[in-house]
Amino acid sequence: MVKIGAKKFGRQDTYAFTKAMGEMLIDDVRGELPVIIIRPSVIESTIKEPFPGWIEGNRMMDPIILYYGKEQLIGFLVNPNGFLPLLYYGHPLQTLVAILKYFY
């Protein structure tokens, strides 16, 4: 049902559809309470804690970073003028704290 609903309601897949459903539910029940939804695209390694460069597991960009670091990535087709929005682990939380300090 969810897979059919994704296409029917203009979402490319069930992941995007269920994210949108969650956001719509939050919007419906929040009343007058201001809400901020932070959804980072890609969260990568750390800057500081537990130590710089820490990566837990292999997901998203990690295999590319690891193979590049080991000089095992021979080629990677990208737009040289493109932009890749990566966040360090911890930045979404720091962003949320900054937003809360601003509004409250």
CORVENGI-V329831 format. One record per backbone hydrogen bond with DSSP energy under -1.0 kcal/mol. NH is the residue of the N-H (numbers start at 1). CO is the residue of the C=O. If there is no record, write none. Layout:
NH|CO / NH|CO
//
This chain:
5|1 / 6|2 / 7|3 / 8|4 / 9|5 / 10|7 / 11|6 / 17|13 / 18|14 / 19|15 / 20|16 / 21|17 / 22|18 / 23|19 / 24|20 / 25|21 / 26|22 / 27|23 / 28|24 / 29|25 / 30|26 / 33|30 / 44|87 / 46|54 / 53|46 / 54|51 / 62|59 / 65|61 / 66|62 / 67|63 / 68|64 / 69|65 / 70|66 / 71|68 / 72|67 / 82|79 / 86|84 / 87|42 / 89|45 / 91|88 / 94|90 / 95|91 / 96|92 / 97|93 / 98|94 / 99|95 / 100|96 / 101|97 / 102|98 / 103|99 / 104|100
//
